[in-house]
Amino acid sequence: MRYTLQVQYIGKNYAGSQIQFENGREIETPTIQGELEKALCKLKIGGFPAENKIRQVRTVFSGRTDRGVNSVGQVIHFDTDKSIVASKFVYQLNEILPKDISVSDLKSVDDSFHAQKSAKRRYYRYVFVNRKYKNAFDGDLMRVKFDINIERMNKALSYILGEHDFSSFKSSGTLNPSKVCFIEKAVAMRDGDKVIIDIVGNRFLYNMIRTIVGTLLEIEGHNRSADHMLEVLKACDRRKAGQTVSPYGLTLMKVEY
């Protein structure tokens, strides 16, 4: 039987969502997937105790999130030969998981469902503080001291809408050879002294959103025309884009199927 779960996490203490491997061996570093699979083993979903190093429950994520990135809507699936009572299972799993990871919305799905391959769109949000002075409650959010022109930022974001080659915004760590993505929505708004950037697309490259935000800040910081975003996009050259900004303001909000 196949089940899905929504997973919420604060990514600060983890090396990303996915278990990492080097030379075919799992790297001993904390990840969301690693903690989730250990917790599932404790519930004996795969029929094996937690101390067994070969975990018999494998989770599949809707997509990889980097070190420090948060989630309120990550979706995973896993297979088991045991029938699960949703309310009891979710409660027990949350009691086992670390305090910065939680799960919700357990559902039984058809075996053809795939958390990653069945996803149609992914919704991300990036938030940063726009003020000169720090505040004790800013947490880990990036603070931008210069004034942000929201109208110009939205003009720049309009150039990435639609289907494009996003090579200019990819990190060297991108494994997938396809650099083409379809962006359905990209909009910036202000909420007090915070700037919120929402981007919805069918897929995203490694560090793509953080590099788009970095390019927006380069436009704002140097008072450039919004058209600079189009120039960077067309160049298909990572050297033309802005810096990859901090991961701490980035959250995976929702995955739709």
Beta strands, then each sheet from edge to edge (+ up, - down):
strand 1: 2-9
strand 2: 21-22
strand 3: 25-26
strand 4: 59-61
strand 5: 70-79
strand 6: 101-109
strand 7: 121-130
strand 8: 143-144
strand 9: 162-165
strand 10: 180-191
strand 11: 194-201
strand 12: 250-256
sheet 1: 4+ 5- 1+ 6-
sheet 2: 2+ 3-
sheet 3: 4+ 5- 12- 7+ 8+
sheet 4: 4+ 5- 12- 7+ 11- 10+ 9-
end
